[in-house]
Amino acid sequence: MKINNEWKGILKGLVVGAVLMVSATAIAAWSEPSSAPTGGNADAPINVSNTSQIKGGNLVVNSNNQSANGLIVPFGNVLVKDKICNNSGTKCFTVENLCQQVRSLCQ
């Protein structure tokens, strides 16, 4: 069965119209961000200010072994919890015991 040229033109027009309508709907649905990047829509990284900061998850430093030191604290103290144990809890040590064994760590 042959479709005459008039119907081909109508069909092409309908397809083009449908594509334009879908495109216009997508453009109309887009909305501009309410603020500049990280201006209220994302948490700030932990290194942007001098104020105290808390991180809920783990903090991994020097994981690619690019530096001799994993953590450098040039000013202030490093606080380590009082008792540190391995995963099974069979081997534990306290900061006090560690300082007695290695006096240069706790000055």
C-alpha positions in Angstrom: 0.0 0.0 0.0 1.4 3.4 -1.0 1.1 6.4 1.2 0.8 9.5 -1.0 3.1 12.5 -0.5 0.4 14.6 1.3 0.1 12.0 4.1 3.9 11.7 4.4 4.1 15.5 4.9 1.4 15.4 7.5 3.1 12.6 9.3 6.5 14.4 9.3 4.8 17.5 10.6 3.2 15.6 13.5 6.5 14.0 14.4 8.4 17.3 14.3 5.6 18.9 16.4 5.7 16.2 19.0 9.6 16.5 19.3 9.3 20.3 19.7 6.5 20.0 22.3 8.6 17.5 24.4 11.7 19.7 24.1 9.7 22.8 25.1 8.3 20.9 28.1 11.8 19.8 29.2 13.1 23.4 28.9 10.2 24.8 30.9 10.7 22.3 33.7 14.3 23.3 34.3 14.9 25.8 37.1 18.0 27.7 37.9 19.8 26.9 41.2 18.7 29.0 44.1 22.3 29.9 45.1 25.9 29.8 43.8 27.7 26.4 44.3 27.9 25.3 47.9 25.8 28.3 48.9 23.4 26.4 51.0 22.8 23.3 48.9 25.9 21.3 49.9 27.9 20.8 53.1 31.2 22.7 53.2 34.4 20.6 53.1 36.2 20.2 56.4 39.1 22.5 55.5 37.5 25.8 54.7 37.7 27.7 58.0 39.4 28.0 61.4 36.3 27.0 63.3 36.0 23.6 65.0 34.4 21.0 62.6 33.0 17.6 63.1 32.9 14.8 60.5 30.5 12.0 61.0 32.2 9.4 58.9 35.8 8.1 58.7 38.6 10.4 57.7 41.3 8.7 55.7 44.6 10.5 55.1 47.6 9.5 52.9 45.8 6.5 51.5 47.9 6.6 48.4 51.2 6.6 50.4 52.5 9.8 48.8 53.8 11.3 52.0 56.0 10.1 54.8 53.5 11.4 57.4 49.9 10.5 57.4 48.7 13.3 59.6 50.6 16.5 60.5 49.3 18.8 63.3 51.7 21.7 63.4 49.9 23.5 66.3 47.8 22.2 69.2 47.4 18.7 70.4 46.1 15.5 68.9 43.4 13.8 70.9 43.2 10.0 70.8 40.5 8.1 72.7 41.6 6.7 76.0 41.6 3.0 75.0 42.4 1.6 71.6 41.7 -2.1 70.8 41.9 -4.3 67.8 38.7 -5.4 66.0 38.3 -8.5 68.2 39.0 -6.6 71.4 41.7 -9.1 72.5 44.6 -6.6 72.3 44.1 -3.1 73.9 46.3 -0.3 75.0 45.8 3.0 76.7 47.4 6.3 75.8 49.0 6.3 79.2 50.6 2.9 78.6 51.8 4.0 75.2 53.3 7.2 76.6 55.2 5.1 79.2 56.6 2.9 76.5 57.5 5.6 74.0 58.1 8.8 76.0 58.9 11.0 72.9 55.3 10.6 71.7 53.8 12.3 74.8 55.7 15.4 75.6 
